[in-house]
């Protein structure tokens, strides 16, 4: 009887190991359409605004000018394929480089929606 019970518990544990859990929040809202501001200078790339999931809801990320993380890098926009959301990232000759939302506050990297602090760089 102990062997039967152990076998059932082990089989149940294996079955549970194959189960995946996820949270579905559905597709993001339509993108906002805004005018693209003038480029701050050579070497900048415009990243369109997009919705991205945070804690079970979508948050709007304003479009912005930024420098690619390396020469020849290009932005691959985030996307939703009807089932899953895929974050945007940089790609190019040096490979994939994940976007970090902390960059949005790094004034030496990106040209931000709050440009009052950088009038001399226009």
N, C-alpha and C positions, 0 to 999 in steps of 0.2 A: 504493500500500500504506500509506503514511503517513497518507493521508486516511481510509482505512478504520479504521486503528488509532485515530486521533484520534476518529473518530465513535463507535467502540465504547467508548472510555474516557469520553467525554462522556456517552453514553447511560447507562453504568453509574453515573456520578456523579449524574446526575439521578435514577435509580432509587433509589440509596442515600439521597438527600435526602428521599425520601418515606417512609422506614422510620422508625417510632417504636419506641423501646425503653422498657420500664418494668418495674418489679418488682411482682409481685403477692404479697401476703402473706395474702390471703383475708379473710374477715369477722372483725371484732373479737369477742372473747369476750362473753358476755352481760353487761349492766351489773350492777354491784353494787347491792344494795338496802340503803340505810342510812337511818336517821331524819334528817330535816331539822332542824338546830338552830334555836333561836329567832332571829328576825331581830335584828340589832344596832341597828336603828332605821329611821326613815322614809327612803325613797329607795333602799333596798337591794333587789336582785333576787337570787333564788336561782338558781344555775346548777347543774343536776344534774351529778353525776360522769359521766365518759365515758372510753372508750378512744380513744387517738389513736396513729397510727403514728410511730415513731422508729427510724431505722436498721434497718428490716426487721422490726420486731416492734411489738406494741402495748404502750403504757404507760398505766396508769390515772391519770386526773386527778381528784382528789377534788372533790366538790361544794363549793361555797363561796358565801358572800354577797358581792356586789360592787355597786358603783354603776355604772349605765350610763355610757358615755363622754360622753353628752349627754342633755339633757331629752327624754323621749319615746322614747329608744332601747330596744330590746327584743332579747333573746338569741334567736338562731336556732341550735338545737342541731346539733352535728356529726351526720353520717349516712353510712351505707354503703348504696349502692343495689344491691348484689349484684355489682358490678364495681369500683367506685371509692369511695374515702373522700373526704368533703368536710368540711373544717374548719368548726367553729362560728364565728359572727361576730355582731356587733351590727348591727342595721338600724333604720331609723326615718326621721323626716322629714329628717334631714341625710345620709341615705345609708348605705352599708355601711361598717363599721369593723371591720377584722380584729382578732381576738383575738391577743394577744402573750403567750406563756407566761412571759415575763419579768415580767409583771404579778403573777404568783403570789407574787413576793417583795417587791412594793411595798406595804408596810404602810399607806400612806396611801390606797390605792385599794381593796383587797379585804379582806374579813373572812376570815381564813385558818383552816385546820384547827388550827393552833397558835395558840390565842388567849390563852395565858398572859401574853403581853406587853400585852394590852389589856383587863384586867378592868374598868378604869374606864369603858370605852366601852359596856358591856352595858346 
